[in-house]
Amino acid sequence: RPVRIYADGVYDLLHYGHMLQLRQCKLMFPSVHLLVGVCSSALVEQHKSHPVFSSEERYESMRHIRWVDEVVEDAPWQVDQEFIDKWQIDYVAHDEEPYASAGKEDVYAYAKSIGSFLPTKRTNGISTSELLQRIVEGYREGEYDSKLRKIGHPELCSQPASVKAASVKAE
């Protein structure tokens, strides 16, 4: 049978770093069934912050990635033996950095302790946090104002059109 590898995450603001991690998982053995656990928005809010995309949007996004064979909705924050047995997981894959959360030094410690952990490499230069930072900085600089006006939402602009026009004339 194919090796069953489980990778999990929030997968909010899906980006190429996520895709490369999933590809690494899928190519770890000649025959892999890749299960991808996606945490619910409620669980993400408990441990991190409010996600941009809803649970359903994130579940559906994962279903359309070529490397993913099965999506585990409402995935737990931390896997245990019961979860591993239920989903017949051979390995849990994530990057090697300890992932501290809610008083735990590493939520992947259990998989590591039983020899079922497969490390993946993070993609430098891209993360959901970095994308959010870029978006917020761009918004504050007014980089999206013309788009917001074009789609009929001038009230969302960071700078009123009159202020923007005055600053352009002053230059």
N, C-alpha and C positions, 0 to 999 in steps of 0.2 A: 504494500500500500504506500501511497505518497507520505512523506514526512509531513506531519501537521505542525505548522509553525504559527504561533499567535503573536501578533504585534498589536499594541494598543496605544490610544492617545485621545486627545481632544479633536484634533484635525480641523481646527477652526482656521479660516482664511487659508485654505489649502494652497500649498506652494510646491515648487519643484524639490525642495528639501524633503518634504513628506514623500513625494513620488520616488525619489532616489532611495530612501530608507525602505520603502515597500519593495522596490525592485531588488535591493540587496537581500531581503528576506526570501523572496521568491526564487532567487538564484543560488541559495546556499547549498542546495542538494539537487541532484538531477530531477527528482520528482517531488514537488512541494505542493501541499494544499495550504494556502495562506488564509488564515482567519484574522480578521482585523476587528478589534474591539474599539467601539466608539462610546465614550462616556456621555451620559445624559447631561443636558444643560444644568439641571438641578445639582448633580454631583460635581460638575465643573465649578459652579458657583461656590459650593462648600469648600473646595480645595484651592481654587485659583481666583478667577474673576468671571464676570458675565461674558459668555462667548458672543461673538457677532452673529454667527449662524445658529439657528435652532437645532435641536437634536435631530429632527427629521431631515433638515437640509444637509446636515453633516453625514447622516446615515446614507442618504440617497447619493451624495457626492462620492462616497466610497464605493458604492455599487458600480460605478462607471469607470473605475480604474482597472486597467487591464491586468495588473498583477494580483488583484484581490479576488479570491475564490468565494469567500463567505464573510458577511458582515455580522458581527455580534453586537446587537443594539443594547443600550443601557449596560455597557460593560462595567465591571467593578473597578474601583480605583487601584486595588491591589489584588493580584491573583492568589488563590490558595489551592490546596490539594483538591478540594471538592470541585472547584471551577475547572481545574486541569483535567480531572477525571470526567466531568460532565461533557466537556468539549473534546475529549481524547487528544489533548495537546501533548506533543512530544517536546517542543521547545518554545520558550518565550523569548522574543527578540526585542531589544531596545539598545540605545547607545550605552556605553560602559559607565558613564558618569553616574554616581549614586544620585537617585532621585528622591530627595527628602520631601516629606509631606506629612502633615498632621502628627507630629511627634515621632515619625518613623525616619530613621536615617536613610533608608533606601527601600522604596516600595517593591523593588525587584529582588530584595534580599532572599526571599523564600525560593524563587526560581534558581537563584545562584547557589543556594545552600544544597539543593537536591541535584545539581549538575544539569539543569534544564534551561540554562540561560545562554543565548547566543548574542554576542555583541554586534551592533551595527555601528557604522561611522556616521557622525553628524556631518551635515553639509555646512561648511563655514560660509558666513556672509548672508545667510537667509534664516529667518525664524518668524513665527507669527508676531512675536513682540516687536521685532525690527520692522515688520510691515506696518503694524499699528503706529509705530513711531513715525514712519515715513508719511503715512496718511494724515496723521494729526499735524505734523509740521507743514505739509503741503496745504492743508486746510487753513492753518493760521496765516500762511503767506498768501492766501487767496488764489492758489494755483487751480482750484476747482470751481471758482466762482462762475466763469463763463459756461462751464458744463451745467452747473446748477441752474443758471438762468435759462439755458437752452432747453432743459427738460421741464421747465415751468416751476422751479422752486427758488426764486430769488430771495425769499425770506431766509433760506439756509446759508446764504453767502456770508463769508467771514467779513467782507467789507461791502457796504452799500455801493452801488454803481457810481454815485456822485463822488464819494470819497476816492474811489479807485481812479476815476477820470481826472480828478484834481491832482492826485499824486503823479499821474502820467504826464500831465501838462507841466508840472513843476520841474520834472527832469529835463 
